[in-house]
């Protein structure tokens, strides 16, 4: 994505439709994308082995687990904010990563 060059249609073709469309304090269009992923790793206590069983994303809101042994959950979230000019060109963008 390049400031002053990339259009709304290019953004949609590369990363899809935004989760939220609003306006900033200047009245320019602001698109917000929220992407999250949860990974669950289970440890089989009798053998001491690890296996990643599944992951879920924010689009489905669903997750599955096949076992009740010890598990470790890792969640990551990225929020991407893209501001467009009146001509529908990327004016600026920013992103935040969170891991917990």
N, C-alpha and C positions, 0 to 999 in steps of 0.2 A: 504494500500500500504506500503510495507516494503522495505527500501533501501537494495540493495545487494541480494534480494530474489525474488521480484515480476518481472515477465517476461512481455514482450510486449503483448503476447497473453492473459495473465491474465487481464491486463489493459483494453484491447479491450473487453473482455468478461464481465467486470464489468461496464465500463462507455462508451463503444463505441469508434468509430473512432475519432481521433482528428480533430479540425478545420484546424490546420496548422501543417505541418511537415517541419522541417528545421534542420540545424546543428548549434551547438554552436561554440565558438572560438577554442575549442579543437578538433573539427571535429566529436564529438559524436552527435547522433540523439537526437533532441529536439522536443517533441510533445507539442502543445499548444491547450488547450481547452478554449473556451469562452462561458459562459453560462449566459444568462440574462433573467430576468423576470420583467414584468410590471403588476402591479395590479392597477385597477381603482375602487375607492370606491365613490359611488354617495350618495348625501344627498337629500332626498325629502324634499324641503322647507316647504310644507304645513303640513307635519306630523313630521318633525324633525327626521326621521328614516335614518339609514345608511344601505347600502347593497353593498357587493362586487359583481360587475356585471361580470367581466371577467378578465382574465389575458392573456398575450401573451408571447411567448418565442422567442428567437433568431432564432430557427430553422424554424419557419413558416414565420416570418416577418409580420404576419397579426394580426389585432386586430379588435374587434367588440364592438360597444356600442349601447345600445338601447334607450338612453334617453339623453336630453340636459340639465338636471338640474346640480346643482353644483357638481363638481367631483374633487377628489384628486387622483393624480397619484403617485405611489411609484415604483421606478425602482431599481433593484438590479442586480449587475453584478459580476461574479466570473471569474477570469482568473487563470487557472491551467497550470503550466509548468512542464513537466516531462523530465528529461535527462536520456538517456540510455547509458550503456557501449557498447563496441564493441560486447559483447556477448548477447545483447538485454535484459539486466537486469537493473532495475531501479537503477540509480546511485544517483540521487537527485531529489527533487521536491520542488516547492514553489507555493504559491497561493496568490492572492490579491482579497479582497472583496471591492466593491464600492456600496454605496447606495445613491440615490439622488431622 
